[in-house]
Structure formats: C-alpha cells, structure tokens
C-alpha cells in the first residue's frame, strides 16, 4: 500500500484473502457494529454470506437502533 497526497487508492478494492472461502465468522449480538462488520467481511474480505452467523437474543436486530424503548 502507498499513501500520496491523501490518495488512498489502495483501500478502494482490497484483495480478499486466499482463505476467505474457507473462513466461518460468528458475531455475538446483532447491533450496528456486528451488522456493519458482517457487511465488510462479505464486501472487502470476500467471505461468503453463507459462512457468516450473527447470534442475537432479541427478536429484532439493530441493538440501540431497534427503535424500542
């Protein structure tokens, strides 16, 4: 990676790991951090969506953003 005059081209299309297809990821809690992390694992990490599991004890995902008081 290189950095020049604020140009971060190396971050635009990261290469997935060679082991991405064999990786299984588990997130505990379906809050904003877990949901966004799962997205980045799929988009940038190349992990298949079928290999990502998100565990949540409540009926509605979103954590603090679920809209329930």
Steps between C-alpha positions, in 0.01 A plus 500: 500500500611852441377839609553812294338840546194351667441253218395171656453294185629188671189494718255525210508130405673286762597150390318221686713254689576167338327335799182713479288222345588266788446756778197479729418810707272525806375828647341516844226762500328651197581863577630758258863390546426135423278577203750739345789263573315219324450727200870582483595134540290423192590806294866551584600168651347276236335277762183336360184623671401142571811470721397788729282437805359776721363397839238723665291431809232757414240465224611815317854575378655844520605533863457861612349585159204263528260783592363324809520685831 
